[in-house]
Structures are given as structure tokens and as C-alpha cells.
Amino acid sequence: MTAGSTLANLTALWAARECAGVTEVIASDTAHLSIAKAAHILGLNLRQIPTTPTGALIQDALPSDLSRSALVLTAGTTSTGAIDPLAVAGSAAWTHVDAAWAGPMRLTRLSDRLDGIEKADSVAVSAHKWFFQPKESALIFFKDVEKAQGAITMGGAYLAAPNVGILGSHGAMAIPLLATLLAWGRQGMAERIERCLDVAESIAKLVNDDPRLELLAWPVTGVVNWRPKDASLFDAWHQSLPQALVSTTTLRGERWFRNVVANPMANPLTIGEAIKSVPL
């Protein structure tokens, strides 16, 4: 466990440098900013790959030689929730999947949307998101645990046990997650994630059926992007919607609303009424 997915991504790429001798990080131009941070801190070159209109990495744009590369694939991009083509996992010296947002979908009936993730050398998940934990709670998984942990472990004469990873001292961040898993179990966790996905689809359907609105794409990981068809009304719509109902993002120079369904208690009827009631 790490104190957030930024540290999880940094830990994974640190292990990639030590275990696989990578000299560069290859990621999409929509990858989380923590990937660029990690590359900078670790002294690795960063090469960004173009993406589709919905934010997924374009597989055909990857370089042919990945023998010195850490390939970072995103499962659930920040702006649109897009999933990079996970079928290419395992094709580089090291493959890391930043599954901070969508990783827990692997526990659900929609787990096949993440097929290919099992071929990664490392996977990061933010427990703060679809494991419903407080902030500063994330997990990093390694395919070869012994090798990876051996590369990122350091001891000292004053330590009873060596430090594994970046942080030396840790808060008891595992306790809330353990309590949640004991209380809900795998089935309970999956049901709550699936509920979020159902709410997202309800919002998407409402937007799709409203002649005033435009849907970017059908949501695959619980993120819904939409906007008024008349772009000049964007600010008016934003002011008319209840506070905190939506956030905004910019995609290819154009603004979109963004509903991120992270709360299984969200009521799609309430959200729908709020959107329908906008007098524009």
C-alpha cells in the first residue's frame, strides 16, 4: 500500500527501472500527470503517444522497439474514463497499468473490459476511488513480487526490518480497507461498483435522449462526458446546474461536462431531474 496512486505509479516505475533497465517511459497524452512526475524524478525520458477522440492510446502509434521502455497503459483516464488497449500489455520491457480508477472493475460482472491487465508487470489502484476509502490510500501490485520488492527495499543498521518502497513510516492505512472488505466481502464490493456503472449508464441515456445535449461516448468506466449542442450555452448550463453535480474538462480544445460516478448511493433520478430542469 502507498499513500495515494501518485506514489503507487512512482513505485512501479522505480521497480521498472531497477528490474528491467528501462530508459524511457511511454504513455498516452492523456495519462495521469503522476506518470510525467515519476519519469522526471527517476531520470527517464517520457514519450507521449496520441489518443483517440475519447482519450484511449492509439495502439498503431506505438514505436516498434519497446525493449528499453516502460509502457504505461491507463485503465480509466481522468477526463473520460477511457481504457487503453490492454492487449499490448507485456510487449515492452516492463508494462505498468495505471488502474487507479477502473482497476476494481476486475471484481465485477464487467471484468472483461480489463482483459489483458493480467499480463502487466505492475498495476496501480487507488483505494480512494472504487474501493471507497479515505484519501491517501492506494495499492501497487507486482507480477514478480519478490524481484520487484527486492529492487525497491533498503535497510539500515537502526531498522528492525528493511523499508519496502518509497515511504519509511506509514500510517495505518490498511485498517479502513480491511474493515470494508470484511464488512462487504467481494460480492458487496462488486455490487457497489456495478451500481456506480449502472448510474453512469442512466445519466448517459438521459443525455442521449435530450435533443439539447450531446454525449461524447457511451461510458465504459463510470465517467460520463456531455455538453449542450450549442457550445455558446456551456457557461449558462454550468451556472444552472446544481453545484458539484458536474465538473468540467477540456478535450481537444473543447469544454465538456464530466460526471464521475464514484458514489454507489447516487440517485440517477435526482441527477436526471436536475439536468432536465435546466431552462435552456
Backbone hydrogen bonds in HBPLUS format (Angstrom, degrees):
<---DONOR---> <-ACCEPTOR-->    atom                        ^
c    i                          cat <-CA-CA->   ^        H-A-AA   ^      H-
h    n   atom  resd res      DA  || num        DHA   H-A  angle D-A-AA Bond
n    s   type  num  typ     dist DA aas  dist angle  dist       angle   num
A0002-THR N   A0138-ALA O   2.90 MM 136  5.19 157.5  1.95 130.4 136.1     1
A0138-ALA N   A0002-THR O   2.99 MM 136  5.19 142.0  2.14 156.5 154.0     2
A0008-ALA N   A0004-GLY O   3.21 MM   4  6.52 143.4  2.35 134.8 145.4     3
A0009-ASN N   A0005-SER O   2.90 MM   4  6.04 159.2  1.94 146.4 149.4     4
A0010-LEU N   A0006-THR O   3.07 MM   4  6.31 158.2  2.12 143.2 149.5     5
A0011-THR N   A0007-LEU O   2.87 MM   4  5.94 158.2  1.91 144.4 150.3     6
A0012-ALA N   A0008-ALA O   3.01 MM   4  6.23 156.5  2.07 146.0 152.1     7
A0013-LEU N   A0009-ASN O   3.06 MM   4  6.29 163.4  2.09 151.4 154.9     8
A0014-TRP N   A0010-LEU O   2.91 MM   4  6.04 143.3  2.04 144.8 155.4     9
A0015-ALA N   A0011-THR O   3.02 MM   4  6.27 160.8  2.06 147.8 152.3    10
A0016-ALA N   A0012-ALA O   2.93 MM   4  6.22 146.5  2.04 140.0 150.3    11
A0017-ARG N   A0013-LEU O   3.00 MM   4  6.17 153.4  2.08 139.8 145.3    12
A0018-GLU N   A0014-TRP O   3.06 MM   4  6.34 160.6  2.09 151.2 156.4    13
A0019-CYS N   A0015-ALA O   2.76 MM   4  5.73 165.6  1.78 154.7 159.1    14
A0020-ALA N   A0016-ALA O   2.92 MM   4  5.33 153.1  2.00 132.5 141.2    15
A0021-GLY N   A0017-ARG O   3.15 MM   4  4.78 128.2  2.44 113.1 120.3    16
A0023-THR N   A0068-ARG O   2.89 MM  45  5.74 161.7  1.92 152.2 151.6    17
A0045-ASN N   A0023-THR O   3.26 MM  22  6.58 158.8  2.31 146.9 140.8    18
A0070-ALA N   A0024-GLU O   2.90 MM  46  6.25 157.6  1.95 153.9 161.3    19
A0025-VAL N   A0045-ASN O   2.65 MM  20  6.03 159.1  1.69 162.8 169.0    20
A0047-ARG N   A0025-VAL O   2.82 MM  22  6.20 164.3  1.84 166.5 170.7    21
A0026-ILE N   A0070-ALA O   2.91 MM  44  6.11 166.3  1.93 148.9 151.9    22
A0072-VAL N   A0026-ILE O   2.78 MM  46  6.01 175.7  1.79 169.6 170.3    23
A0027-ALA N   A0047-ARG O   3.08 MM  20  6.48 158.9  2.12 159.4 165.8    24
A0049-ILE N   A0027-ALA O   2.79 MM  22  5.98 147.9  1.90 137.1 146.9    25
A0031-ALA N   A0028-SER O   3.19 MM   3  5.26 167.5  2.21 107.6 109.6    26
A0029-ASP N   A0049-ILE O   2.88 MM  20  5.63 135.7  2.07 161.6 150.4    27
A0035-ILE N   A0032-HIS O   2.96 MM   3  5.88 164.3  1.99 128.6 132.4    28
A0037-LYS N   A0033-LEU O   3.06 MM   4  6.39 158.8  2.11 149.3 155.9    29
A0038-ALA N   A0034-SER O   2.92 MM   4  6.02 160.3  1.96 140.6 145.4    30
A0039-ALA N   A0035-ILE O   3.00 MM   4  6.24 163.8  2.03 151.0 155.0    31
A0040-HIS N   A0036-ALA O   3.03 MM   4  6.18 160.2  2.07 148.1 153.3    32
A0041-ILE N   A0037-LYS O   2.93 MM   4  6.19 166.0  1.95 157.2 160.6    33
A0042-LEU N   A0038-ALA O   2.94 MM   4  6.03 158.8  1.99 152.3 157.9    34
A0044-LEU N   A0039-ALA O   2.88 MM   5  4.84 161.4  1.91 150.0 150.5    35
A0043-GLY N   A0040-HIS O   3.29 MM   3  5.25 157.9  2.34 100.8 107.4    36
A0058-ILE N   A0050-PRO O   3.09 MM   8  6.11 159.7  2.13 157.1 150.7    37
A0052-THR N   A0056-ALA O   2.82 MM   4  5.33 154.1  1.89 147.0 153.0    38
A0055-GLY N   A0052-THR O   2.88 MM   3  5.13 163.5  1.90 114.1 119.5    39
A0061-ALA N   A0058-ILE O   3.01 MM   3  5.56 156.4  2.07 116.1 123.6    40
A0062-LEU N   A0059-GLN O   3.10 MM   3  5.67 169.0  2.11 120.3 123.1    41
A0069-SER N   A0066-LEU O   3.17 MM   3  4.97 165.8  2.20 109.6 109.6    42
A0093-ALA N   A0066-LEU O   3.03 MM  27  6.35 144.2  2.16 163.6 152.4    43
A0094-TRP N   A0069-SER O   3.28 MM  25  6.60 141.3  2.43 158.1 155.4    44
A0071-LEU N   A0094-TRP O   2.83 MM  23  6.25 150.8  1.92 169.1 166.9    45
A0096-HIS N   A0071-LEU O   2.85 MM  25  6.14 163.1  1.87 153.1 158.6    46
A0073-LEU N   A0096-HIS O   2.88 MM  23  6.32 157.4  1.93 157.0 164.4    47
A0098-ASP N   A0073-LEU O   2.77 MM  25  6.14 149.6  1.86 157.4 166.8    48
A0084-ASP N   A0074-THR O   2.85 MM  10  5.48 175.3  1.85 170.2 171.8    49
A0075-ALA N   A0098-ASP O   3.01 MM  23  6.04 169.7  2.02 132.2 134.7    50
A0102-ALA N   A0075-ALA O   3.17 MM  27  5.56 151.8  2.25 158.2 154.1    51
A0076-GLY N   A0082-ALA O   2.86 MM   6  4.90 143.7  1.99 138.9 139.5    52
A0077-THR N   A0082-ALA O   2.96 MM   5  5.10 143.1  2.09 126.6 138.0    53
A0081-GLY N   A0077-THR O   2.82 MM   4  4.36 138.4  2.00 120.1 129.2    54
A0086-LEU N   A0084-ASP O   2.83 MM   2  5.79 103.1  2.43 120.7 105.7    55
A0088-VAL N   A0085-PRO O   3.27 MM   3  6.32 175.6  2.27 126.6 127.5    56
A0089-ALA N   A0086-LEU O   3.03 MM   3  5.39 165.3  2.05 113.2 117.6    57
A0091-SER N   A0088-VAL O   3.13 MM   3  5.72 147.7  2.24 145.5 144.1    58
A0121-ASP N   A0095-THR O   2.83 MM  26  5.32 148.7  1.93 139.7 150.1    59
A0122-SER N   A0095-THR O   3.24 MM  27  6.67 144.7  2.37 155.4 157.5    60
A0097-VAL N   A0122-SER O   2.94 MM  25  6.35 161.1  1.97 148.3 152.8    61
A0124-ALA N   A0097-VAL O   3.01 MM  27  6.45 160.2  2.05 162.0 166.1    62
A0099-ALA N   A0124-ALA O   2.85 MM  25  5.39 129.4  2.11 142.0 154.4    63
A0103-GLY N   A0099-ALA O   2.99 MM   4  4.53 149.9  2.08 124.4 127.8    64
A0126-SER N   A0100-ALA O   3.14 MM  26  4.33 156.9  2.19 101.7 107.2    65
A0105-MET N   A0102-ALA O   2.89 MM   3  5.63 159.8  1.93 127.7 134.4    66
A0106-ARG N   A0103-GLY O   3.02 MM   3  6.01 172.9  2.03 130.7 133.1    67
A0107-LEU N   A0104-PRO O   3.01 MM   3  5.74 169.0  2.02 121.4 125.0    68
A0108-THR N   A0105-MET O   2.95 MM   3  5.24 165.3  1.97 115.1 119.9    69
A0111-SER N   A0108-THR O   3.20 MM   3  5.38 139.1  2.38 119.2 115.8    70
A0113-ARG N   A0110-LEU O   3.10 MM   3  5.96 167.4  2.12 124.1 127.8    71
A0114-LEU N   A0111-SER O   2.97 MM   3  5.73 164.9  1.99 121.7 126.8    72
A0115-ASP N   A0112-ASP O   3.12 MM   3  4.95 163.8  2.14 108.5 107.5    73
A0117-ILE N   A0114-LEU O   3.09 MM   3  5.86 165.3  2.11 147.0 149.3    74
A0119-LYS N   A0116-GLY O   3.07 MM   3  5.69 166.5  2.09 118.0 122.3    75
A0120-ALA N   A0117-ILE O   3.13 MM   3  5.56 167.7  2.15 115.8 119.1    76
A0143-LYS N   A0121-ASP O   2.91 MM  22  5.00 160.8  1.94 135.5 135.6    77
A0123-VAL N   A0141-PHE O   2.91 MM  18  5.10 149.2  2.00 139.9 147.0    78
A0141-PHE N   A0123-VAL O   2.79 MM  18  5.10 169.4  1.80 155.2 158.8    79
A0125-VAL N   A0139-LEU O   2.91 MM  14  5.22 161.7  1.95 150.5 154.1    80
A0139-LEU N   A0125-VAL O   2.77 MM  14  5.22 163.6  1.79 159.3 164.6    81
A0129-LYS N   A0126-SER O   3.18 MM   3  5.73 163.9  2.21 112.5 117.2    82
A0127-ALA N   A0137-SER O   2.89 MM  10  5.35 124.6  2.20 123.1 137.8    83
A0133-GLN N   A0127-ALA O   2.98 MM   6  5.55 149.5  2.08 140.7 142.6    84
A0132-PHE N   A0129-LYS O   2.93 MM   3  5.37 158.9  1.97 116.0 121.7    85
A0148-ALA N   A0144-ASP O   3.00 MM   4  6.13 172.7  2.01 160.6 163.0    86
A0149-GLN N   A0145-VAL O   2.84 MM   4  5.84 168.7  1.85 155.2 159.0    87
A0150-GLY N   A0146-GLU O   2.96 MM   4  5.89 147.7  2.07 136.4 145.9    88
A0151-ALA N   A0147-LYS O   3.16 MM   4  6.36 140.2  2.32 140.9 150.1    89
A0151-ALA N   A0148-ALA O   3.10 MM   3  5.25 128.5  2.38  98.4 111.5    90
A0152-ILE N   A0149-GLN O   3.22 MM   3  5.23 139.9  2.39  97.1 108.0    91
A0165-GLY N   A0152-ILE O   2.87 MM  13  5.32 164.0  1.90 146.4 151.6    92
A0154-MET N   A0163-ASN O   2.93 MM   9  5.38 152.6  2.01 151.8 159.4    93
A0163-ASN N   A0154-MET O   2.79 MM   9  5.38 151.4  1.87 162.3 154.9    94
A0159-LEU N   A0156-GLY O   2.98 MM   3  5.34 166.3  2.00 117.3 121.8    95
A0175-ILE N   A0172-ALA O   3.33 MM   3  5.92 153.6  2.40 112.3 118.5    96
A0178-LEU N   A0174-ALA O   2.85 MM   4  6.02 160.4  1.89 156.6 162.8    97
A0179-ALA N   A0175-ILE O   2.92 MM   4  6.12 164.8  1.94 155.2 159.2    98
A0180-THR N   A0176-PRO O   2.94 MM   4  6.13 154.1  2.01 144.1 151.1    99
A0181-LEU N   A0177-LEU O   2.94 MM   4  6.18 164.4  1.97 153.7 157.2   100
A0182-LEU N   A0178-LEU O   2.90 MM   4  6.10 157.4  1.95 152.9 159.4   101
A0183-ALA N   A0179-ALA O   2.94 MM   4  6.06 150.2  2.03 142.4 150.7   102
A0184-TRP N   A0180-THR O   2.87 MM   4  5.98 166.1  1.89 156.2 159.6   103
A0185-GLY N   A0181-LEU O   2.73 MM   4  4.87 139.2  1.89 123.3 137.0   104
A0188-GLY N   A0184-TRP O   3.22 MM   4  4.53 132.8  2.45 133.9 131.2   105
A0189-MET N   A0185-GLY O   3.03 MM   4  6.25 157.0  2.09 150.0 156.3   106
A0190-ALA N   A0186-ARG O   2.90 MM   4  6.11 165.7  1.92 153.4 157.4   107
A0191-GLU N   A0187-GLN O   2.88 MM   4  6.09 157.9  1.93 151.3 157.4   108
A0192-ARG N   A0188-GLY O   3.23 MM   4  6.39 152.4  2.31 141.0 146.9   109
A0193-ILE N   A0189-MET O   3.10 MM   4  6.42 157.5  2.15 152.5 158.6   110
A0194-GLU N   A0190-ALA O   2.87 MM   4  6.06 165.6  1.89 155.6 159.9   111
A0195-ARG N   A0191-GLU O   2.93 MM   4  6.06 142.2  2.08 136.6 147.0   112
A0196-CYS N   A0192-ARG O   3.12 MM   4  6.43 151.1  2.21 140.9 147.2   113
A0196-CYS N   A0193-ILE O   3.06 MM   3  5.12 115.9  2.49  95.4 110.4   114
A0197-LEU N   A0193-ILE O   3.03 MM   4  6.42 155.4  2.09 149.1 155.9   115
A0198-ASP N   A0194-GLU O   2.91 MM   4  6.15 151.5  1.99 146.1 153.7   116
A0199-VAL N   A0195-ARG O   2.98 MM   4  6.25 155.0  2.04 149.2 155.6   117
A0200-ALA N   A0196-CYS O   3.01 MM   4  6.30 159.0  2.06 150.4 155.8   118
A0201-GLU N   A0197-LEU O   3.08 MM   4  6.35 154.8  2.14 144.7 151.0   119
A0202-SER N   A0198-ASP O   2.97 MM   4  6.26 146.8  2.08 144.3 153.7   120
A0203-ILE N   A0199-VAL O   3.00 MM   4  6.35 156.1  2.05 152.9 158.6   121
A0204-ALA N   A0200-ALA O   2.95 MM   4  6.21 161.7  1.99 149.5 154.9   122
A0205-LYS N   A0201-GLU O   2.92 MM   4  6.10 154.9  1.98 144.6 151.0   123
A0206-LEU N   A0202-SER O   3.04 MM   4  6.27 160.3  2.08 146.8 152.0   124
A0207-VAL N   A0203-ILE O   2.95 MM   4  6.23 163.6  1.98 155.4 159.5   125
A0208-ASN N   A0204-ALA O   2.85 MM   4  5.98 161.6  1.89 148.5 154.4   126
A0209-ASP N   A0205-LYS O   2.94 MM   4  6.09 140.6  2.10 145.3 154.9   127
A0210-ASP N   A0207-VAL O   3.11 MM   3  5.20 153.2  2.19 103.5 111.7   128
A0213-LEU N   A0210-ASP O   3.00 MM   3  5.58 163.1  2.03 122.9 128.0   129
A0229-LYS N   A0212-ARG O   2.89 MM  17  5.92 170.9  1.90 145.8 147.2   130
A0214-GLU N   A0227-ARG O   2.77 MM  13  5.43 154.2  1.84 167.3 175.3   131
A0227-ARG N   A0214-GLU O   3.03 MM  13  5.43 145.2  2.15 146.9 156.6   132
A0216-LEU N   A0225-ASN O   2.97 MM   9  5.50 176.1  1.97 145.0 146.1   133
A0261-VAL N   A0222-GLY O   3.05 MM  39  5.50 176.8  2.05 163.1 162.1   134
A0224-VAL N   A0259-ASN O   2.84 MM  35  5.03 164.9  1.87 147.9 152.9   135
A0259-ASN N   A0224-VAL O   2.84 MM  35  5.03 165.5  1.86 150.1 154.7   136
A0226-TRP N   A0257-PHE O   3.17 MM  31  5.23 148.2  2.28 122.3 131.5   137
A0257-PHE N   A0226-TRP O   2.70 MM  31  5.23 163.2  1.73 169.2 169.1   138
A0233-LEU N   A0230-ASP O   2.92 MM   3  5.75 167.0  1.94 127.2 131.6   139
A0234-PHE N   A0231-ALA O   3.19 MM   3  5.42 167.1  2.21 114.0 115.4   140
A0237-TRP N   A0233-LEU O   2.87 MM   4  6.08 159.5  1.91 160.3 166.0   141
A0238-HIS N   A0234-PHE O   2.92 MM   4  6.20 159.1  1.97 151.0 157.2   142
A0239-GLN N   A0235-ASP O   2.97 MM   4  6.22 155.3  2.04 149.1 154.8   143
A0240-SER N   A0236-ALA O   3.03 MM   4  6.19 138.2  2.21 140.1 151.4   144
A0240-SER N   A0237-TRP O   3.06 MM   3  5.06 125.9  2.36  94.8 109.4   145
A0241-LEU N   A0237-TRP O   3.02 MM   4  6.21 138.2  2.20 153.2 162.5   146
A0245-LEU N   A0242-PRO O   3.11 MM   3  5.63 158.7  2.15 136.3 135.8   147
A0247-SER N   A0258-ARG O   3.05 MM  11  5.11 164.3  2.07 139.8 144.8   148
A0258-ARG N   A0247-SER O   2.80 MM  11  5.11 140.6  1.96 149.1 145.5   149
A0249-THR N   A0256-TRP O   2.97 MM   7  5.46 152.1  2.04 153.2 159.8   150
A0256-TRP N   A0249-THR O   2.84 MM   7  5.46 155.9  1.90 163.5 168.7   151
A0251-LEU N   A0254-GLU O   2.74 MM   3  5.20 160.6  1.78 157.0 154.1   152
A0254-GLU N   A0251-LEU O   2.96 MM   3  5.20 162.5  1.99 112.2 118.0   153
A0266-ALA N   A0263-ASN O   3.04 MM   3  5.53 167.7  2.06 119.6 122.1   154
A0271-ILE N   A0267-ASN O   3.14 MM   4  6.47 162.9  2.17 155.3 160.2   155
A0272-GLY N   A0268-PRO O   2.81 MM   4  5.87 156.4  1.87 141.2 148.6   156
A0273-GLU N   A0269-LEU O   2.90 MM   4  6.09 157.9  1.95 147.4 152.6   157
A0274-ALA N   A0270-THR O   3.09 MM   4  6.29 153.3  2.16 143.6 150.5   158
A0275-ILE N   A0271-ILE O   3.10 MM   4  6.43 154.1  2.17 148.9 155.3   159
A0276-LYS N   A0272-GLY O   2.87 MM   4  6.07 167.3  1.89 155.3 159.2   160
A0277-SER N   A0273-GLU O   2.96 MM   4  5.94 144.8  2.09 143.0 151.1   161
A0278-VAL N   A0275-ILE O   3.32 MM   3  5.71 165.9  2.34 111.2 115.4   162
A0280-LEU N   A0278-VAL O   2.92 MM   2  5.72 140.1  2.08  99.0  90.9   163
